[in-house]
Amino acid sequence: MKKEKDKPKESFTRHPVVVVLGHVDHGKTTLLDYIRKTNVALRESGGITQHIGAYEIVWNDKKITFLDTPGHETFSKMRERGAHVADIAILVVAADEGVKPQTVEAYNAIKKAEIPFVVALNKIDRATSDPDRVKSGLAEIGILVEGWGGNTPCVPVSAKTGERVGELLDTVLLLAELEALTGEPTIPAEGVVIEAHLDSRRGPSATLLITNGLLKKGLFILAGTASAPVRILENTLGGPIDEAGPSSPVRVAGFSEIPPVGAAFFTYTSKKELEEILSRVVTTKGKGDEAPTDIGILIKADVAGSLEALEDQARTIVPDGLKVKFFEGGAGDVTETDVQIISSAKKGIIIAFRTKLKPGVADLATRFGVAINSFDIIYEAADWLRDTFKELQPKTFVRTDVGKLIVLKIFRSASGGRVIGGRVKEGKAPKDAQFEIVREDSVVGKGSVQNIERNKITVDALREGEEGGLLVSSPKAIEERDVLSFFYEDESRTK
C-alpha cells in the first residue's frame, strides 16, 4: 500500500536501470560477466539462468544498473517485470543464429514497457556470424535498426572477447541522456523486490531496486505483508552501506517473511507508521483457488524467483476439466506445516525445487498420503506435473453403438449366466461388447456376453440377419422380445 507524501521539492539526474533481454544461449549472461569483469558465467542447471539479479557498474565515471533477467520461456513474466522497472533495454541477438521465439517475446516485453532499447549483435567473433541476415530478420518482426530504415541503435559485439562492448555501454549512456532520467533524493525510498530468499544466517532477505527516493539505515520497509527494519543494508557485492538512492540495487536482511518477487516496497520513518499501514493491508495468503477441488499443489523453492516461475508454469498446464487448488508454498525447506496444509486436499502434491525436507517431513507425508517430488530443473518439474495432471484428468467414456439383437427364446440358466436365442436385426452382436436391455423403448438393464454359438460352433460375433445362442450375464432378467443393443465404451480423458 502506497503511503501519501508531500510533493518533493528537489530532483537530480539519476543513472539508468538497464534490462538485458534475449533468447536463451545468445550470450546475455556472458555479456554481463564481461561488463562486470568477473569472467565467470553464472549459469544454472540445464543451461538456464534461474534467478534474476541486479548489478551496478561504473563506465567512464558514470553508473549503470543492470538487471539480468532469465531467457527461458518459463520466465516470460519475470522478463516483462524486468522491462517495466527498467529505463533502457539491451536486446541481445546472436549474430550467427538471428531471431528466435524468445527474441520476439523479449521484444514484446520491451514494447509493452515502452522503453528505448539497443540491439547487441553478439558473437560477431564467430566465423558463421552474418549481421546483415540477422538485421533482415529483425526487420521482419518490426525492429528497424540504424542503416536499415530505422533509428534503433545496433552495436555488433563479442561478449567473449569484449570487442565493442565499450561502444555498447556508450550507447546506453547516450540513450539515458536523451531520456533525461531524474530522481528525488529527499523522500523515503520506494521500489521493487527483484529477488528474495531465506538466508540461513540472517533470515528472509531480498534484493531491492530503488526506483525513487533515499533508502538508509533506520527506516522501515514494507513489501506486500513483509516488513523489515533497515539494519543490514548492502550493495550487490555484499559490502555494507549506510544509504542508497534512485536506480540503486541493494540487499536488505531481516524481513518478517520472504517478500514476494515483483512486489512494490515503500519505506517509513517509524515502526508505528509502518504498523498503521500494515494493519490496513488485506492479507491474501492461502486463499488460492476458491473453487472446490480434490487436487492440491504446494510448491517450495530455494528462492522466490524460482518459486514464482514454477507456479506460473504449473498454472498454465492445468488441463480443462481438472480443478486444482494451488496452496501457498514459499521459499525455503519443506516443513511439517506444509504437509499438514496440503493434506486437506484429497490428492496432495508438494513440489520441492532445489530445496530440502525438514526432519520428520517424509514420515508425516507418508502418514497423510501426501506425495513429495524433488526437482533441480524447471522444465523437468513442469513435465512431471503435466504428466500427473493428465493422469488425474476426469475420466469420460466414448460410446460406439454396433448392433441390435432381438431375443427370440430364453433357454435355461447356466453357471456363467443365462442362455438365450436371438437374431441380429441390424449391425452385429460381438462377444466383446456390452449391451443394454431395451423393453418397450425403455432401457431396463445392462449386461455382457460370455459366449456365442452359431450352428453349435463358437463364434466371435453374430452379424445382421444371423441367429445364434448367447450365454449372457445380466443383473436384470431378460425376456423374449427384448432388444439387446450392443455397444463399445472406451475410456478417454477430458481434453
Number of C-alpha atoms within 10 A of each C-alpha: 15 11 10 6 8 6 8 12 9 11 13 12 13 23 22 26 30 27 26 27 33 29 24 22 16 25 24 27 24 22 24 21 17 18 19 15 11 11 13 12 15 15 13 12 10 12 12 17 22 23 21 20 19 22 19 20 13 11 12 9 7 11 17 22 21 26 26 21 27 25 27 19 17 20 23 20 15 23 26 22 19 29 28 17 22 23 23 26 27 26 24 30 29 30 27 20 16 23 23 17 11 17 23 16 19 26 23 15 22 25 14 12 19 13 17 19 23 21 23 28 28 31 26 20 17 12 9 11 18 17 20 12 15 19 23 17 16 22 16 11 13 12 18 19 19 13 11 14 10 12 12 16 19 21 21 22 25 23 25 17 13 15 16 16 21 15 13 21 17 14 17 23 20 11 20 21 14 10 14 12 17 16 20 21 20 15 20 20 25 25 24 22 23 31 25 28 25 22 16 9 8 12 15 22 23 25 24 27 29 26 23 22 23 21 29 19 14 16 19 24 25 25 25 23 22 17 23 23 23 21 15 18 21 19 21 17 10 10 10 13 14 14 16 21 24 25 28 28 27 28 24 21 24 21 22 15 20 27 29 24 26 23 17 21 24 24 27 22 13 13 16 11 13 21 15 10 16 18 10 9 12 10 11 10 10 11 11 13 13 9 8 10 14 14 19 23 22 22 24 29 26 21 24 25 23 28 24 22 19 23 20 15 22 20 14 10 15 17 16 10 12 17 19 22 22 21 22 18 23 24 27 25 19 26 17 17 11 20 24 16 16 27 20 14 19 14 17 24 25 23 24 25 25 18 18 16 16 12 11 10 19 18 12 16 21 12 10 16 16 23 17 19 14 16 16 16 18 21 15 12 19 21 13 13 20 18 11 13 19 17 11 17 18 15 11 12 12 10 11 12 15 17 21 24 28 20 22 18 17 17 13 10 12 11 7 12 17 19 20 21 20 25 22 23 17 16 17 22 30 22 19 15 20 21 26 20 25 19 16 10 9 10 14 14 16 19 20 18 22 16 19 23 17 16 9 9 9 13 14 13 20 24 19 16 13 16 20 21 24 26 22 22 21 16 9 11 12 24 14 14 16 21 26 25 25 26 20 16 13 10 10 12 14 14 10
